[in-house]
Amino acid sequence: MAFNSDTYHANKYRRIAFEEIAQAKDIKRRAAIGQAYDWEVRRIPSLVSNARTSLRLSRLYRECAKLKL
C-alpha cells in the first residue's frame, strides 16, 4: 500500500488530541486532590479546545484520504 500523507496527518492529529485529553484529565484529577497548580487548572479549557480542533482536523484529513483513493 502506498504512503498516504492525509492518513498520516489524520493519525497524527488524533494522537495529539488524545494526548491533550489525557493531560486535561490528569490535571483535573490532581486538582481534585489539591496537587495541581492554579496555572495548570486554567489550562484545562485550552487543552479541551485544542483537542476538539485536533479531532476536527483528523476527520478532515480522513475525508481527504477517502477522496484520493
CNS distance restraints for C-alpha pairs under 8 A (distance, minus, plus):
assign (resid   4 and name CA) (resid   8 and name CA) 6.40 0.50 0.50
assign (resid   4 and name CA) (resid  65 and name CA) 7.19 0.50 0.50
assign (resid   5 and name CA) (resid   9 and name CA) 6.23 0.50 0.50
assign (resid   6 and name CA) (resid  10 and name CA) 6.06 0.50 0.50
assign (resid   6 and name CA) (resid  61 and name CA) 5.14 0.50 0.50
assign (resid   6 and name CA) (resid  62 and name CA) 6.58 0.50 0.50
assign (resid   6 and name CA) (resid  64 and name CA) 6.52 0.50 0.50
assign (resid   6 and name CA) (resid  65 and name CA) 5.26 0.50 0.50
assign (resid   7 and name CA) (resid  11 and name CA) 6.16 0.50 0.50
assign (resid   7 and name CA) (resid  61 and name CA) 6.53 0.50 0.50
assign (resid   7 and name CA) (resid  62 and name CA) 6.06 0.50 0.50
assign (resid   7 and name CA) (resid  65 and name CA) 6.00 0.50 0.50
assign (resid   8 and name CA) (resid  12 and name CA) 6.14 0.50 0.50
assign (resid   9 and name CA) (resid  13 and name CA) 6.09 0.50 0.50
assign (resid   9 and name CA) (resid  58 and name CA) 7.00 0.50 0.50
assign (resid   9 and name CA) (resid  61 and name CA) 6.60 0.50 0.50
assign (resid  10 and name CA) (resid  14 and name CA) 6.15 0.50 0.50
assign (resid  10 and name CA) (resid  57 and name CA) 7.02 0.50 0.50
assign (resid  10 and name CA) (resid  58 and name CA) 4.07 0.50 0.50
assign (resid  10 and name CA) (resid  59 and name CA) 6.77 0.50 0.50
assign (resid  10 and name CA) (resid  60 and name CA) 7.65 0.50 0.50
assign (resid  10 and name CA) (resid  61 and name CA) 5.09 0.50 0.50
assign (resid  10 and name CA) (resid  62 and name CA) 5.81 0.50 0.50
assign (resid  11 and name CA) (resid  15 and name CA) 6.11 0.50 0.50
assign (resid  11 and name CA) (resid  58 and name CA) 6.75 0.50 0.50
assign (resid  12 and name CA) (resid  16 and name CA) 6.25 0.50 0.50
assign (resid  12 and name CA) (resid  58 and name CA) 7.71 0.50 0.50
assign (resid  13 and name CA) (resid  17 and name CA) 6.11 0.50 0.50
assign (resid  13 and name CA) (resid  54 and name CA) 5.15 0.50 0.50
assign (resid  13 and name CA) (resid  55 and name CA) 6.50 0.50 0.50
assign (resid  13 and name CA) (resid  57 and name CA) 6.64 0.50 0.50
assign (resid  13 and name CA) (resid  58 and name CA) 5.31 0.50 0.50
assign (resid  14 and name CA) (resid  18 and name CA) 6.33 0.50 0.50
assign (resid  14 and name CA) (resid  54 and name CA) 6.40 0.50 0.50
assign (resid  14 and name CA) (resid  55 and name CA) 5.66 0.50 0.50
assign (resid  14 and name CA) (resid  58 and name CA) 5.67 0.50 0.50
assign (resid  15 and name CA) (resid  19 and name CA) 6.18 0.50 0.50
assign (resid  16 and name CA) (resid  20 and name CA) 6.23 0.50 0.50
assign (resid  16 and name CA) (resid  51 and name CA) 7.23 0.50 0.50
assign (resid  16 and name CA) (resid  54 and name CA) 6.83 0.50 0.50
assign (resid  17 and name CA) (resid  21 and name CA) 6.22 0.50 0.50
assign (resid  17 and name CA) (resid  50 and name CA) 7.21 0.50 0.50
assign (resid  17 and name CA) (resid  51 and name CA) 4.17 0.50 0.50
assign (resid  17 and name CA) (resid  52 and name CA) 6.98 0.50 0.50
assign (resid  17 and name CA) (resid  53 and name CA) 7.99 0.50 0.50
assign (resid  17 and name CA) (resid  54 and name CA) 5.34 0.50 0.50
assign (resid  17 and name CA) (resid  55 and name CA) 6.04 0.50 0.50
assign (resid  18 and name CA) (resid  22 and name CA) 6.09 0.50 0.50
assign (resid  18 and name CA) (resid  51 and name CA) 6.99 0.50 0.50
assign (resid  19 and name CA) (resid  23 and name CA) 6.22 0.50 0.50
assign (resid  20 and name CA) (resid  24 and name CA) 6.21 0.50 0.50
assign (resid  20 and name CA) (resid  47 and name CA) 5.66 0.50 0.50
assign (resid  20 and name CA) (resid  48 and name CA) 7.02 0.50 0.50
assign (resid  20 and name CA) (resid  50 and name CA) 7.47 0.50 0.50
assign (resid  20 and name CA) (resid  51 and name CA) 5.81 0.50 0.50
assign (resid  21 and name CA) (resid  25 and name CA) 6.18 0.50 0.50
assign (resid  21 and name CA) (resid  47 and name CA) 6.89 0.50 0.50
assign (resid  21 and name CA) (resid  48 and name CA) 6.37 0.50 0.50
assign (resid  21 and name CA) (resid  51 and name CA) 6.40 0.50 0.50
assign (resid  22 and name CA) (resid  26 and name CA) 6.11 0.50 0.50
assign (resid  23 and name CA) (resid  27 and name CA) 6.17 0.50 0.50
assign (resid  23 and name CA) (resid  47 and name CA) 7.70 0.50 0.50
assign (resid  24 and name CA) (resid  28 and name CA) 6.07 0.50 0.50
assign (resid  24 and name CA) (resid  43 and name CA) 7.92 0.50 0.50
assign (resid  24 and name CA) (resid  44 and name CA) 5.33 0.50 0.50
assign (resid  24 and name CA) (resid  47 and name CA) 6.25 0.50 0.50
assign (resid  24 and name CA) (resid  48 and name CA) 7.03 0.50 0.50
assign (resid  25 and name CA) (resid  29 and name CA) 6.05 0.50 0.50
assign (resid  26 and name CA) (resid  30 and name CA) 6.15 0.50 0.50
assign (resid  27 and name CA) (resid  31 and name CA) 5.95 0.50 0.50
assign (resid  27 and name CA) (resid  36 and name CA) 6.28 0.50 0.50
assign (resid  27 and name CA) (resid  40 and name CA) 6.69 0.50 0.50
assign (resid  27 and name CA) (resid  41 and name CA) 6.55 0.50 0.50
assign (resid  27 and name CA) (resid  44 and name CA) 7.43 0.50 0.50
assign (resid  28 and name CA) (resid  32 and name CA) 6.24 0.50 0.50
assign (resid  28 and name CA) (resid  36 and name CA) 7.98 0.50 0.50
assign (resid  28 and name CA) (resid  41 and name CA) 7.13 0.50 0.50
assign (resid  28 and name CA) (resid  44 and name CA) 7.70 0.50 0.50
assign (resid  29 and name CA) (resid  33 and name CA) 6.82 0.50 0.50
assign (resid  30 and name CA) (resid  34 and name CA) 6.08 0.50 0.50
assign (resid  30 and name CA) (resid  35 and name CA) 5.01 0.50 0.50
assign (resid  30 and name CA) (resid  36 and name CA) 5.17 0.50 0.50
assign (resid  31 and name CA) (resid  35 and name CA) 5.66 0.50 0.50
assign (resid  31 and name CA) (resid  36 and name CA) 4.72 0.50 0.50
assign (resid  31 and name CA) (resid  37 and name CA) 7.65 0.50 0.50
assign (resid  31 and name CA) (resid  41 and name CA) 7.01 0.50 0.50
assign (resid  36 and name CA) (resid  40 and name CA) 6.39 0.50 0.50
assign (resid  36 and name CA) (resid  41 and name CA) 6.86 0.50 0.50
assign (resid  37 and name CA) (resid  41 and name CA) 6.57 0.50 0.50
assign (resid  38 and name CA) (resid  42 and name CA) 6.36 0.50 0.50
assign (resid  39 and name CA) (resid  43 and name CA) 6.52 0.50 0.50
assign (resid  40 and name CA) (resid  44 and name CA) 7.02 0.50 0.50
assign (resid  42 and name CA) (resid  46 and name CA) 7.88 0.50 0.50
assign (resid  43 and name CA) (resid  47 and name CA) 6.12 0.50 0.50
assign (resid  44 and name CA) (resid  48 and name CA) 6.22 0.50 0.50
assign (resid  45 and name CA) (resid  49 and name CA) 6.09 0.50 0.50
assign (resid  46 and name CA) (resid  50 and name CA) 6.06 0.50 0.50
assign (resid  47 and name CA) (resid  51 and name CA) 6.08 0.50 0.50
assign (resid  48 and name CA) (resid  52 and name CA) 6.26 0.50 0.50
assign (resid  49 and name CA) (resid  53 and name CA) 6.31 0.50 0.50
assign (resid  50 and name CA) (resid  54 and name CA) 6.12 0.50 0.50
assign (resid  51 and name CA) (resid  55 and name CA) 6.17 0.50 0.50
assign (resid  52 and name CA) (resid  56 and name CA) 6.23 0.50 0.50
assign (resid  53 and name CA) (resid  57 and name CA) 6.23 0.50 0.50
assign (resid  54 and name CA) (resid  58 and name CA) 6.09 0.50 0.50
assign (resid  55 and name CA) (resid  59 and name CA) 6.23 0.50 0.50
assign (resid  56 and name CA) (resid  60 and name CA) 6.20 0.50 0.50
assign (resid  57 and name CA) (resid  61 and name CA) 6.18 0.50 0.50
assign (resid  58 and name CA) (resid  62 and name CA) 6.20 0.50 0.50
assign (resid  59 and name CA) (resid  63 and name CA) 6.25 0.50 0.50
assign (resid  60 and name CA) (resid  64 and name CA) 6.30 0.50 0.50
assign (resid  61 and name CA) (resid  65 and name CA) 6.10 0.50 0.50
assign (resid  62 and name CA) (resid  66 and name CA) 6.28 0.50 0.50
assign (resid  63 and name CA) (resid  67 and name CA) 6.38 0.50 0.50
assign (resid  64 and name CA) (resid  68 and name CA) 6.47 0.50 0.50
assign (resid  65 and name CA) (resid  69 and name CA) 6.58 0.50 0.50
